[in-house]
């Protein structure tokens, strides 16, 4: 969206107000929404170089790279911070000032509510223009309900066999966590005149109404070649104490649409680090469960894409995807045989998927700030052969999903 009036950042240039990306489930850098089909993140030169020299075979499994934008930190009279980007084009719709202010303070109000001392908070906005704007741009992110009610005290909590609690929300709290930390870092390090560089990338969940997202940290090694000895030791310990060592993959975050409650069940990276191999399998079962039944129909298309990716990775000699992630995405809104979405009709007794169309599924590699390969201007070491740690993780992931599908 192009923001008029006081968000101009130069002569005859309109500023694009960046919004927090509400479907960020993992990572530590805040992902921002540039427009409906585009997200952006702070630029890391090594990652930029990877996208600009990406092998053609890998493009189907990575977000489309859309270039670079300049971003400026702005503070309003109330001290609220926002990020304004120089637009690439002028074909965005305008956003009125009231909606502009509200869209950026939503997360700050949530933050205040979530830091309440008694832990029981009810946050509510009655701001129709903003609500309609959000609903138009991300339907069903309909979990942002009509009057933007977020019930922290009413969110149902589920507890697994290990006593871990998983919170069901109408937004993913990890995005808020990353956004708060990012603004805090920027405000302490940057002045308002300094421009930051951001990467523009495809929003890979834009085509989904209720995106279910699993963020997996792939490989048996996470530290990059440029890591300090201290960071290297930390990353090695994390791998040894998690399924990264035993399976070559660990959960970094996830959100799963629950058709019975019309909410998302969310888990973060700390949950993923504690899982045993058996716990990892149970978590994958949970990712494929919509609160009513196990979505076994998803197994075959997911495995098909994982096998295709595996074949490509095996051919990428010298590549090491250290600390990169793999996203598995599917549409949480499953149609029933009376052609009504589950969770949105009174009679949900009929749960057989309608029609013969395959479920909407995506597998994408992301986060390449520490990826190295022969020919990269940032590589510290040249490796031979493919990334066997990544391959090990993919092979185990495929086996586990196949076993879930047949009830093992």
C-alpha positions as CSV (number, residue, x, y, z in Angstrom):
1,X,0.0,0.0,0.0
2,X,1.2,3.5,-0.7
3,X,0.9,5.8,2.3
4,X,0.0,9.4,1.5
5,X,0.7,12.7,3.3
6,X,3.1,12.5,6.3
7,X,4.7,9.2,5.3
8,X,6.4,10.8,2.3
9,X,10.1,10.0,2.6
10,X,11.4,12.2,-0.2
11,X,10.4,14.4,-3.1
12,X,7.6,12.9,-5.1
13,X,8.1,9.5,-3.4
14,X,5.4,7.7,-1.4
15,X,6.3,5.6,1.6
16,X,5.1,2.0,2.0
17,X,4.1,1.2,5.5
18,X,5.5,-2.2,6.4
19,X,3.3,-4.3,8.6
20,X,4.3,-7.2,10.8
21,X,3.9,-10.5,8.9
22,X,1.3,-12.3,11.0
23,X,2.2,-15.8,9.7
24,X,5.8,-15.8,10.8
25,X,6.3,-19.0,12.9
26,X,10.0,-19.2,13.3
27,X,13.3,-17.4,12.9
28,X,14.7,-14.5,14.9
29,X,14.6,-11.7,12.3
30,X,11.2,-10.0,11.9
31,X,9.5,-10.6,8.6
32,X,7.5,-7.6,7.4
33,X,4.6,-7.5,4.9
34,X,5.3,-5.2,1.9
35,X,2.2,-6.0,0.0
36,X,-0.2,-9.0,-0.4
37,X,2.2,-11.1,-2.3
38,X,5.5,-9.8,-1.0
39,X,7.4,-9.9,2.4
40,X,10.7,-8.3,3.3
41,X,13.5,-8.9,5.8
42,X,16.7,-7.2,6.8
43,X,19.3,-7.7,4.1
44,X,22.3,-10.0,4.7
45,X,24.7,-9.8,1.8
46,X,25.5,-13.6,1.8
47,X,21.7,-14.3,1.5
48,X,21.3,-11.8,-1.3
49,X,24.2,-13.3,-3.2
50,X,22.6,-16.8,-2.9
51,X,19.3,-15.6,-4.3
52,X,21.0,-13.8,-7.2
53,X,23.1,-16.8,-8.2
54,X,20.4,-19.5,-7.3
55,X,20.6,-22.7,-9.4
56,X,17.6,-22.9,-11.8
57,X,16.6,-26.3,-10.4
58,X,16.2,-24.9,-6.9
59,X,13.9,-22.0,-7.8
60,X,10.7,-24.0,-7.5
61,X,11.6,-24.7,-3.9
62,X,12.6,-21.2,-2.8
63,X,10.7,-17.9,-2.5
64,X,10.9,-15.7,-5.6
65,X,13.6,-13.0,-5.1
66,X,12.1,-9.6,-5.9
67,X,15.0,-7.3,-5.2
68,X,16.0,-4.8,-2.5
69,X,14.3,-1.8,-0.9
70,X,15.4,1.0,1.4
71,X,13.6,1.2,4.8
72,X,13.5,4.0,7.3
73,X,12.6,4.0,10.9
74,X,10.0,6.6,11.9
75,X,8.6,7.7,15.2
76,X,5.3,9.5,15.6
77,X,4.4,12.1,18.2
78,X,3.4,9.4,20.7
79,X,6.7,7.6,20.3
80,X,5.3,4.7,18.3
81,X,7.8,3.3,15.8
82,X,7.1,2.2,12.3
83,X,9.1,1.1,9.3
84,X,8.6,3.0,6.0
85,X,9.9,1.6,2.7
86,X,10.6,3.3,-0.6
87,X,8.0,1.7,-2.9
88,X,9.1,-0.1,-6.0
89,X,6.0,1.0,-7.9
90,X,3.1,3.4,-7.5
91,X,0.3,0.9,-8.1
92,X,-0.6,0.4,-4.4
93,X,-3.9,1.5,-2.9
94,X,-3.8,4.4,-0.5
95,X,-4.2,3.9,3.2
96,X,-5.9,6.6,5.4
97,X,-4.0,8.0,8.4
98,X,-6.3,6.4,11.0
99,X,-5.8,2.9,9.6
100,X,-2.1,3.6,9.2
101,X,-1.7,4.5,12.9
102,X,-3.8,1.5,14.0
103,X,-2.1,-1.1,11.9
104,X,1.2,-0.3,13.4
105,X,0.0,0.0,17.0
106,X,-1.9,-3.3,16.9
107,X,1.2,-5.2,17.9
108,X,2.2,-2.7,20.5
109,X,-1.2,-2.9,22.1
110,X,-0.9,-6.7,22.0
111,X,2.5,-6.4,23.6
112,X,1.1,-4.3,26.5
113,X,-1.7,-6.7,27.0
114,X,0.6,-9.8,26.9
115,X,2.9,-8.2,29.5
116,X,0.1,-7.7,32.0
117,X,1.2,-8.8,35.4
118,X,-1.8,-11.0,36.2
119,X,-1.5,-13.0,32.9
120,X,-5.2,-12.7,32.2
121,X,-5.8,-10.2,29.4
122,X,-8.6,-9.4,27.0
123,X,-7.7,-7.0,24.2
124,X,-10.3,-5.6,21.9
125,X,-10.5,-3.0,19.2
126,X,-13.6,-1.7,17.5
127,X,-12.0,-0.2,14.5
128,X,-14.1,-1.2,11.5
129,X,-12.0,0.5,8.7
130,X,-8.9,-1.3,9.8
131,X,-10.7,-4.5,10.4
132,X,-12.2,-4.4,6.9
133,X,-8.8,-3.5,5.4
134,X,-7.2,-6.5,7.1
135,X,-10.0,-8.8,6.2
136,X,-9.8,-7.7,2.6
137,X,-6.1,-8.3,2.4
138,X,-5.9,-11.6,4.3
139,X,-9.2,-13.4,4.5
140,X,-9.4,-16.0,7.1
141,X,-6.7,-14.8,8.6
142,X,-10.4,-14.5,9.6
143,X,-9.0,-15.5,12.8
144,X,-8.7,-11.7,13.1
145,X,-12.3,-11.6,14.0
146,X,-14.8,-8.8,13.2
147,X,-13.9,-6.6,16.0
148,X,-10.3,-7.8,16.3
149,X,-10.8,-9.7,19.5
150,X,-7.7,-11.5,20.9
151,X,-8.4,-13.6,23.9
152,X,-5.3,-14.4,25.8
153,X,-7.2,-15.6,28.8
154,X,-9.7,-17.5,26.7
155,X,-7.2,-19.3,24.5
156,X,-7.5,-23.0,25.1
157,X,-4.3,-24.7,26.2
158,X,-3.4,-28.2,25.3
159,X,-0.8,-30.2,27.2
160,X,1.2,-33.0,25.7
161,X,2.7,-36.1,27.4
162,X,5.8,-34.2,28.5
163,X,3.7,-31.5,30.1
164,X,4.5,-28.9,27.4
165,X,1.7,-26.5,26.8
166,X,0.6,-25.3,23.4
167,X,-1.4,-22.2,23.0
168,X,-4.3,-21.8,20.5
169,X,-4.5,-18.3,19.2
170,X,-6.2,-16.2,16.6
171,X,-2.7,-14.8,15.7
172,X,0.8,-16.3,15.9
173,X,2.6,-14.9,19.0
174,X,6.1,-15.6,17.5
175,X,5.6,-12.8,14.9
176,X,4.9,-10.3,17.7
177,X,8.0,-11.5,19.6
178,X,10.3,-11.0,16.6
179,X,8.7,-7.7,15.7
180,X,9.2,-6.3,19.2
181,X,12.8,-7.3,19.3
182,X,13.5,-6.0,15.8
183,X,12.1,-2.5,16.6
184,X,14.0,-2.5,19.9
185,X,17.3,-3.2,18.1
186,X,16.6,-0.6,15.4
187,X,15.6,2.1,17.8
188,X,18.8,1.6,19.9
189,X,21.2,1.4,16.9
190,X,19.7,3.6,14.2
191,X,18.6,7.2,13.8
192,X,15.6,8.1,11.7
193,X,17.7,9.5,8.9
194,X,19.6,6.2,8.3
195,X,18.2,3.9,5.6
196,X,18.3,0.2,6.1
197,X,18.4,-2.3,3.2
198,X,15.7,-5.1,3.1
199,X,15.3,-8.1,0.8
200,X,12.0,-8.4,-1.0
201,X,10.8,-12.0,-1.3
202,X,7.6,-13.8,-2.4
203,X,5.0,-14.2,0.3
204,X,4.7,-18.0,-0.1
205,X,1.5,-18.2,2.0
206,X,-0.4,-15.5,0.2
207,X,-2.5,-18.0,-1.8
208,X,-3.7,-19.7,1.4
209,X,-6.8,-18.8,3.3
210,X,-5.8,-20.6,6.5
211,X,-2.1,-21.4,6.1
212,X,-0.8,-24.2,8.2
213,X,3.0,-23.8,8.4
214,X,5.8,-26.0,9.7
215,X,9.2,-24.4,10.0
216,X,12.0,-27.0,10.1
217,X,15.7,-26.3,10.8
218,X,17.5,-28.7,8.5
219,X,20.8,-30.5,8.7
220,X,23.0,-31.9,11.4
221,X,25.1,-28.7,11.6
222,X,23.7,-25.2,12.1
223,X,26.7,-22.8,12.5
224,X,28.1,-21.0,9.5
225,X,31.8,-20.9,8.6
226,X,32.0,-17.4,9.9
227,X,30.7,-18.3,13.3
228,X,32.8,-17.3,16.4
229,X,34.1,-20.1,18.6
230,X,31.5,-19.2,21.2
231,X,28.6,-19.3,18.7
232,X,29.9,-22.5,17.1
233,X,30.0,-24.2,20.6
234,X,26.4,-23.0,21.3
235,X,25.1,-24.3,18.0
236,X,26.8,-27.6,18.3
237,X,25.3,-28.0,21.8
238,X,21.8,-27.2,20.5
239,X,22.2,-29.8,17.7
240,X,23.5,-32.5,20.1
241,X,20.6,-31.9,22.6
242,X,17.9,-32.0,19.9
243,X,16.7,-34.0,17.0
244,X,19.1,-32.1,14.7
245,X,21.8,-34.7,15.6
246,X,19.6,-37.8,15.7
247,X,17.3,-37.0,12.7
248,X,19.0,-34.1,10.9
249,X,15.9,-31.9,11.4
250,X,14.2,-30.1,14.2
251,X,11.1,-28.0,14.6
252,X,11.6,-24.3,14.7
253,X,8.0,-23.3,14.9
254,X,4.5,-24.1,13.5
255,X,0.9,-23.1,13.3
256,X,-1.9,-25.5,12.6
257,X,-5.5,-24.4,11.8
258,X,-8.0,-26.2,14.1
259,X,-11.3,-26.6,12.4
260,X,-13.1,-27.4,15.6
261,X,-12.2,-24.1,17.4
262,X,-11.4,-21.9,14.3
263,X,-8.1,-21.0,15.8
264,X,-4.4,-21.7,15.3
265,X,-2.4,-24.0,17.5
266,X,1.1,-22.6,17.7
267,X,4.4,-23.9,18.9
268,X,7.8,-22.2,18.8
269,X,11.5,-23.2,18.6
270,X,11.8,-23.8,22.3
271,X,9.2,-26.5,22.1
272,X,11.0,-28.0,19.1
273,X,14.4,-28.1,20.9
274,X,12.9,-30.3,23.7
275,X,11.5,-33.0,21.4
276,X,12.8,-36.5,21.3
277,X,12.7,-38.4,18.0
278,X,9.3,-39.9,19.2
279,X,8.2,-36.5,20.2
280,X,9.2,-35.1,16.8
281,X,6.9,-37.7,15.1
282,X,4.1,-36.8,17.5
283,X,4.6,-33.1,16.6
284,X,4.3,-34.0,12.9
285,X,1.1,-35.8,13.6
286,X,-0.2,-32.7,15.4
287,X,0.8,-30.6,12.4
288,X,-1.3,-32.8,10.1
289,X,-4.3,-32.9,12.5
290,X,-7.0,-30.2,12.2
291,X,-8.6,-30.8,15.6
292,X,-11.2,-33.2,14.0
293,X,-9.2,-35.8,12.2
294,X,-5.7,-36.6,10.9
295,X,-5.2,-35.2,7.4
296,X,-3.7,-38.3,5.8
297,X,-4.6,-36.9,2.4
298,X,-1.7,-34.4,2.8
299,X,1.0,-37.1,3.2
300,X,1.4,-38.1,-0.4
301,X,1.6,-34.5,-1.9
302,X,4.1,-33.5,0.8
303,X,6.3,-36.6,0.4
304,X,6.2,-36.1,-3.4
305,X,7.6,-32.6,-3.1
306,X,10.1,-33.6,-0.5
307,X,11.4,-36.4,-2.7
308,X,11.7,-33.9,-5.6
309,X,13.7,-31.6,-3.4
310,X,15.9,-34.4,-2.2
311,X,16.7,-35.3,-5.8
312,X,17.8,-31.7,-6.4
313,X,19.8,-31.3,-3.2
314,X,21.8,-34.4,-4.0
315,X,23.0,-32.8,-7.2
316,X,24.1,-29.5,-5.6
317,X,27.8,-30.2,-5.2
318,X,29.7,-27.9,-2.7
319,X,26.5,-26.4,-1.3
320,X,26.1,-26.3,2.5
321,X,22.8,-24.9,3.7
322,X,23.9,-24.2,7.3
323,X,21.1,-22.8,9.5
324,X,18.6,-22.7,6.7
325,X,15.0,-23.8,7.2
326,X,12.4,-25.7,5.3
327,X,8.8,-24.6,5.3
328,X,6.0,-27.2,4.8
329,X,2.7,-25.3,4.0
330,X,-0.8,-26.6,3.4
331,X,-4.3,-25.1,3.3
332,X,-6.1,-25.6,6.6
333,X,-9.6,-25.0,5.2
334,X,-10.8,-28.4,4.2
335,X,-14.1,-28.7,2.3
336,X,-16.6,-31.3,3.3
337,X,-18.8,-33.2,1.0
338,X,-21.7,-30.8,1.4
339,X,-19.2,-28.2,0.0
340,X,-19.0,-26.2,3.3
341,X,-15.7,-25.4,4.9
342,X,-15.1,-27.4,8.1
343,X,-15.4,-25.2,11.2
344,X,-17.8,-22.8,9.5
345,X,-21.1,-24.6,9.4
346,X,-23.4,-25.9,12.0
347,X,-23.4,-29.5,10.8
348,X,-19.9,-30.9,10.7
349,X,-20.8,-34.6,10.8
350,X,-19.7,-35.1,7.2
351,X,-15.9,-34.9,7.1
352,X,-15.1,-36.5,3.7
353,X,-13.2,-34.1,1.5
354,X,-15.2,-32.9,-1.4
355,X,-14.1,-33.6,-5.0
356,X,-11.0,-35.1,-6.4
357,X,-8.7,-32.1,-6.3
358,X,-5.4,-32.5,-4.6
359,X,-4.9,-30.5,-1.3
360,X,-2.9,-27.3,-1.7
361,X,0.6,-28.0,-0.4
362,X,4.0,-26.2,-0.7
363,X,7.6,-27.0,0.3
364,X,10.0,-24.1,0.4
365,X,13.6,-23.6,1.5
366,X,14.3,-20.3,3.3
367,X,17.0,-18.4,5.3
368,X,20.3,-18.6,3.5
369,X,22.4,-16.1,5.5
370,X,24.9,-18.9,6.2
371,X,24.7,-20.9,3.0
372,X,28.1,-21.4,1.3
373,X,29.0,-23.0,-2.0
374,X,31.8,-22.9,-4.6
375,X,31.8,-19.6,-6.4
376,X,30.2,-17.6,-3.6
377,X,32.0,-14.4,-2.8
378,X,31.4,-15.1,0.9
379,X,32.5,-18.7,1.2
380,X,35.1,-19.5,3.8
381,X,35.7,-23.1,2.9
382,X,35.0,-25.0,-0.4
383,X,33.2,-28.3,0.3
384,X,33.1,-31.4,-1.9
385,X,29.8,-33.2,-2.7
386,X,26.3,-32.4,-1.6
387,X,25.1,-31.4,1.9
388,X,24.9,-34.8,3.5
389,X,23.5,-33.4,6.8
390,X,20.6,-31.8,4.9
391,X,20.0,-35.0,2.9
392,X,20.0,-37.0,6.1
393,X,17.2,-34.7,7.5
394,X,15.1,-34.9,4.3
395,X,15.3,-38.7,4.2
396,X,14.2,-39.0,7.8
397,X,11.4,-36.5,7.3
398,X,10.1,-38.4,4.3
399,X,10.1,-41.7,6.3
400,X,8.3,-40.3,9.2
401,X,5.5,-38.7,7.1
402,X,5.2,-42.0,5.2
403,X,4.9,-43.9,8.5
404,X,2.3,-41.5,9.8
405,X,0.2,-42.0,6.6
406,X,0.0,-45.7,7.2
407,X,-0.6,-45.5,10.9
408,X,2.9,-46.6,12.1
